[in-house]
Amino acid sequence: MKLSINQINELIINIAGDDVPPLIALLKNRKNVSEFKLADDLNITVNQIRNMLYRLHKHNLVHFNRKKDKKKGWYIYYWTLNLNNTKIALLNFKKQQLEDFKGRLDKEQGGIFYVCPNRCRRYAMDTAMELDFRCQECGELVSEQDNSRTIVNIKDRIKELELEVANAELFEAKKFAIHGAKPKVKKTAKKATAGVSAKIAVVKKVPKKAVKKVPKKAVKKVPKKAVKKVVKKAVKKTAKKAPAKKSILKKVLSKVKKK
């Protein structure tokens, strides 16, 4: 729901005053414009410019940067237009209108009013009594007003505003749902699952390498060379030691025979 230029100007006039549109035209498509420069361009005082800017700032339609003048020692404000908040400002304005109309409806339904025949002014009952039911402007006698039509008009306007506010809030809620929290949830979920799958892949790959490579080296290379050398050494040692044992037995038997 994009606001047209006419809608934006109407909104600004309603919330900030009919003297503000020329200032909006100066700030449009510009950034950090000095309040003194704006005052010179509009040929008004700096205080008048500040008053207009503060009215816009109240609704977040402008923002400022403050810098200190090194020579003079005071602060100068530089202003930038922020029309991105016009939808929110319009919604808040309509909400305020709705509250005002509801308050006015209560007064119209609960009070009695008197009106001057010349349509000078309209008086509440207590005010009319203080003035002896005479108009303060022209002195004519005032008469009681039938405000039934006014009540109907206020009720119709309340219904319109309630519908406009509801539609605007629904639009903002859908916009937040689409561009708000959902994309973040999806991204974090993807990252989390990617990390888990990577860990699982590492666990699966390690045992395969360990089972295939280690036993082959241990079985093929080590036993063949080592066993042959050990067997040869064992055979040589037994061959050398055997004659020594036989010679010892012969000596013992010869000594026994001599005796």
C-alpha positions in Angstrom: 0.0 0.0 0.0 2.0 2.9 -1.3 0.8 6.4 -0.5 0.5 9.0 -3.3 2.0 12.4 -3.2 -1.5 13.9 -2.5 -2.1 11.5 0.4 1.3 12.4 1.8 0.7 16.1 1.5 -2.8 15.7 3.1 -1.3 13.7 5.9 1.4 16.3 6.6 -1.1 19.1 6.6 -3.3 17.3 9.0 -0.6 16.3 11.5 1.9 19.2 11.1 0.0 22.2 9.6 -0.6 23.7 6.2 2.7 25.7 6.4 4.8 22.6 6.2 4.5 21.4 2.6 7.0 24.0 1.2 9.5 22.7 3.8 8.9 19.1 2.6 9.6 20.2 -1.0 12.9 21.6 0.1 14.0 18.6 2.0 12.9 16.0 -0.6 15.8 14.1 -2.1 18.3 15.9 0.1 20.3 14.9 3.2 21.6 16.8 6.2 20.4 20.2 5.3 21.2 23.0 7.7 18.3 24.7 9.4 19.9 28.1 8.6 19.9 27.1 4.9 16.3 26.1 5.1 15.4 29.4 6.8 17.1 31.4 4.1 15.5 29.4 1.3 12.0 29.9 2.7 12.7 33.5 3.8 11.6 32.9 7.4 13.3 32.9 10.7 15.3 30.0 12.1 12.8 29.7 15.0 9.9 29.3 12.6 11.8 26.6 10.7 12.6 24.8 14.0 9.0 24.9 15.0 8.0 23.3 11.7 10.7 20.7 11.9 9.8 19.8 15.5 6.2 19.2 14.4 7.5 16.7 11.8 10.0 15.2 14.2 7.1 14.4 16.6 5.8 12.0 14.0 9.2 10.6 13.0 9.0 12.2 9.5 12.4 13.9 9.9 15.6 13.1 11.7 18.7 15.3 12.5 22.4 15.3 13.1 23.9 17.8 15.4 27.4 19.4 14.9 29.2 22.0 16.9 30.4 25.1 15.1 34.1 25.5 16.0 34.2 29.2 15.5 30.9 30.3 17.1 30.7 27.4 19.6 27.0 26.6 19.2 25.3 23.5 17.8 23.9 23.5 14.3 21.2 20.9 13.4 21.2 19.2 10.0 17.9 17.7 8.9 16.9 14.8 6.6 13.4 13.9 5.4 12.2 10.4 6.3 9.0 9.6 4.3 9.4 5.8 5.0 7.4 6.4 8.2 4.4 8.0 6.5 2.3 4.8 6.7 2.9 4.5 10.4 2.2 8.2 10.9 -1.0 7.9 8.9 -2.1 4.9 11.0 -1.4 6.8 14.3 -3.2 9.8 12.9 -6.3 7.7 12.1 -6.2 6.1 15.5 -6.1 9.5 17.1 -9.1 10.6 14.9 -11.0 7.5 16.0 -10.5 8.3 19.7 -11.5 11.9 19.1 -14.7 10.9 17.3 -15.6 8.4 20.0 -15.2 11.1 22.7 -17.3 13.5 20.6 -20.0 10.9 20.2 -20.2 10.5 24.0 -20.7 14.2 24.4 -23.3 14.5 21.7 -25.3 11.5 23.1 -25.1 12.7 26.7 -25.6 16.4 26.3 -28.2 19.0 25.3 -27.0 21.9 23.0 -28.4 25.2 21.9 -27.7 27.1 18.7 -28.1 30.7 17.7 -30.7 31.4 14.9 -28.0 33.3 13.0 -25.6 30.3 13.3 -23.1 32.4 15.3 -22.2 29.8 17.9 -23.3 26.6 19.5 -23.6 26.3 23.3 -23.8 23.5 25.8 -26.8 23.7 28.2 -24.8 25.0 31.2 -23.2 27.7 29.1 -26.5 28.7 27.6 -28.0 29.0 31.1 -25.2 31.3 32.2 -25.9 33.6 29.2 -29.7 33.6 29.9 -30.1 31.7 26.6 -28.9 34.6 24.5 -26.2 34.4 21.9 -23.0 36.0 23.1 -22.2 37.3 19.6 -25.5 38.8 18.4 -27.8 38.8 21.5 -30.5 36.7 19.9 -32.3 34.0 21.9 -30.8 30.5 21.3 -32.9 27.4 20.7 -32.4 23.7 21.5 -30.7 21.9 18.7 -31.8 18.5 17.3 -28.4 16.7 17.0 -29.7 13.3 15.9 -28.2 13.9 12.4 -24.9 14.8 13.9 -24.8 11.6 16.0 -25.5 9.5 12.8 -22.7 11.2 10.9 -20.2 10.7 13.8 -21.2 7.0 14.0 -20.6 6.5 10.2 -17.2 8.2 10.5 -16.3 6.0 13.4 -17.1 2.9 11.3 -15.0 4.1 8.4 -12.0 4.8 10.6 -12.3 1.5 12.4 -12.2 -0.3 9.1 -9.3 1.8 7.8 -7.3 1.2 11.0 -8.1 -2.6 11.0 -6.9 -2.9 7.3 -3.7 -0.9 8.0 -2.9 -3.0 11.0 -3.6 -6.2 9.1 -1.3 -5.1 6.3 1.5 -4.3 8.7 1.0 -7.7 10.4 1.3 -9.6 7.1 4.3 -7.5 6.1 6.0 -8.4 9.4 5.1 -12.1 9.0 6.6 -12.2 5.5 9.8 -10.2 6.1 10.1 -10.6 9.8 11.1 -13.7 11.8 10.4 -16.5 9.3 13.5 -16.2 7.1 15.8 -16.1 10.1 14.3 -19.4 11.4 14.9 -21.1 8.1 18.5 -19.9 7.8 19.4 -21.1 11.3 17.7 -24.4 10.7 19.8 -25.0 7.5 23.0 -24.1 9.3 22.2 -26.4 12.2 21.4 -29.4 9.9 24.5 -28.8 7.8 26.7 -28.9 10.9 25.1 -32.1 12.1 25.4 -33.8 8.7 29.1 -32.8 8.5 29.8 -34.4 11.9 28.0 -37.6 10.9 30.0 -37.8 7.6 33.3 -37.5 9.6 32.2 -40.3 12.0 31.4 -42.6 9.1 34.6 -42.0 7.1 37.1 -42.5 10.0 36.4 -46.2 10.8 36.6 -47.3 7.1 40.2 -46.0 6.7 41.2 -47.5 10.0 39.9 -51.0 9.2 41.2 -51.1 5.7 44.7 -49.7 5.9 46.1 -50.7 9.3 45.5 -54.5 9.3 47.0 -54.9 5.7 50.3 -53.4 6.7 50.5 -55.3 10.0 49.7 -58.7 8.4 51.6 -58.6 5.1 54.9 -56.8 6.0 55.8 -57.6 9.6 55.2 -61.4 10.0 57.1 -62.6 6.8 60.5 -61.0 7.5 60.4 -61.3 11.3 59.4 -65.0 11.4 62.2 -66.1 9.0 64.9 -64.3 11.0 63.7 -65.6 14.3 63.5 -69.2 13.1 67.0 -69.1 11.6 68.5 -67.8 14.8 66.7 -70.4 16.9 68.0 -73.2 14.7 71.6 -72.0 14.9 71.5 -71.7 18.7 70.1 -75.2 19.2 72.7 -76.7 16.7 75.6 -75.2 18.7 74.2 -76.1 22.1 73.5 -79.7 21.3 77.1 -81.0 21.0 78.1 -79.3 24.2 75.4 -81.3 26.1 76.5 -84.6 24.5 80.2 -84.0 25.5 79.2 -83.4 29.1 77.3 -86.7 29.2 80.3 -88.6 27.9 82.6 -87.3 30.6 80.1 -88.2 33.3 79.8 -91.8 32.0 83.5 -92.3 31.8 84.0 -91.2 35.3 81.3 -93.6 36.5 82.9 -96.6 34.6 86.3 -95.9 36.2 85.0 -96.1 39.6 
